[in-house]
Amino acid sequence: MSIPFLDFTPMHRAIQTEMQKAFQEVYDSNWFIQGGKLEEFESQYARFNQTKYCVGTSNGLDALHLALKALNIGKGDEVLVPSNTYIATVLAVSYVGATPVFIEPDLNTYNINPSAIEAAISSRTRAIIPVHLYGQACEMTKINELAQKHELFIVEDNAQAQGASYNNRLTGSWGQVNGTSFYPGKNLGALGDAGAITTNDSDIARSVRILGNYGSSKKYHNEVQGFNKRLDEIQAAFLSVKLRHLPTWIEQRQQIARWYLEALNGVGDLILPFTAQGSTHTFHLFVIRSRHRNELQEHLSKHQIGTLIHYPIPPHLQKAYVELGHSKGDFTIAEELAETSLSLPIWPGLTRDCVAIISDTISDFFSKKL
Ligand SMILES: *Cc1c(COP(=O)(O)O)cnc(C)c1O
């Protein structure tokens, strides 16, 4: 039996009728950009995220880009980003012409380490982008205090953690403006590219909407040089359907995580996900660590179990960022994570039997090895 890293089938089969109805409604309406489906989804997602406003965008990277742009961050500014994140977080900073400054993660949570932030703040620092990595909320209270003390904006990257919270406040509701992604594989995924910003600030919401719509709020009147970074009606309609199921899907992910945690406890040299005090974890990814990661991944692959590495090369060592002048050894925690992390299958519909097979295959690997 083969177990893929990600399989949409169980999730999509369960909502097929609803999704087809959503498609039919958009198809019959003959209205495909900036209409009622988008408005409906934006208000539903704002309510879900407990923010006043949500503005749909073309994808998560564009959401972060427009968020930074709306805050007037640009050339000469520095933005703090975690050294262990998906490259999109960093690209958004580059898009506005600002300089990304990396902060090491905490080795237990893999999220940005609040104690490492202050040392990286300079007179040019304007904002910090906490990334709620793998689905776990960052320690937002401490980050918020530091941001206030140094008058920095917070722009959360909530691409992986819709529905997570820190001290009972949802991720995506802490920053002045926050970006999220509805890339198909995210916890809330469209059937194509999609994203959104969330904010409580009406001016920022308006700015993002105008910037993403050619700089225009009135057709053919352009206030600023904008972009085309809108969310389509069809994706908005699909997202409204899926949003209704998101809380159940998150619970399923958390259940799968509990099965793994139980079965893999004490196996080999594995380091299992750790959820920090005050944080909730929505388990977008279930990331384990081992010094034998490459061999383990090969062993699982031989047994037809799909895994991925999030992420094999940290941004500071990417060719795209040689301009920053970093080299190996500059961010050793991010580098350590890149060498030891392995993401196991976790998706709504993954059965307890599958989790047992995966866990047994991992135990097998270590019993032969040690
Ligand atoms: C997916 C992701 C993004 C980018 O989202 P897209 O919709 O793919 O552009 C940004 N940041 C993080 C942490 C992500 O996981």
Ligand as a Chemical Component Dictionary entry (heavy atoms), coordinates in Angstrom:
data_LIG
# 
_chem_comp.id                   LIG 
_chem_comp.type                 NON-POLYMER 
_chem_comp.pdbx_formal_charge   0 
_chem_comp.three_letter_code    LIG 
# 
loop_
_chem_comp_atom.comp_id 
_chem_comp_atom.atom_id 
_chem_comp_atom.alt_atom_id 
_chem_comp_atom.type_symbol 
_chem_comp_atom.charge 
_chem_comp_atom.model_Cartn_x 
_chem_comp_atom.model_Cartn_y 
_chem_comp_atom.model_Cartn_z 
_chem_comp_atom.pdbx_ordinal 
LIG C1 C1 C 0 2.802 29.057 1.250  1  
LIG C2 C2 C 0 3.519 30.076 1.988  2  
LIG C3 C3 C 0 3.635 31.389 1.517  3  
LIG C4 C4 C 0 3.247 31.809 0.134  4  
LIG O1 O1 O 0 1.957 31.541 -0.236 5  
LIG P1 P1 P 0 1.601 31.372 -1.788 6  
LIG O2 O2 O 0 0.121 31.407 -1.794 7  
LIG O3 O3 O 0 2.156 30.067 -2.235 8  
LIG O4 O4 O 0 2.208 32.522 -2.517 9  
LIG C5 C5 C 0 4.225 32.333 2.328  10 
LIG N1 N1 N 0 4.722 31.996 3.530  11 
LIG C6 C6 C 0 4.662 30.749 4.006  12 
LIG C7 C7 C 0 5.208 30.469 5.359  13 
LIG C8 C8 C 0 4.069 29.745 3.254  14 
LIG O5 O5 O 0 4.028 28.502 3.736  15 
# 
loop_
_chem_comp_bond.comp_id 
_chem_comp_bond.atom_id_1 
_chem_comp_bond.atom_id_2 
_chem_comp_bond.value_order 
_chem_comp_bond.pdbx_ordinal 
LIG C1 C2 SING 1  
LIG C2 C3 SING 2  
LIG C2 C8 DOUB 3  
LIG C3 C4 SING 4  
LIG C3 C5 DOUB 5  
LIG C4 O1 SING 6  
LIG O1 P1 SING 7  
LIG P1 O2 DOUB 8  
LIG P1 O3 SING 9  
LIG P1 O4 SING 10 
LIG C5 N1 SING 11 
LIG N1 C6 DOUB 12 
LIG C6 C7 SING 13 
LIG C6 C8 SING 14 
LIG C8 O5 SING 15 
# 
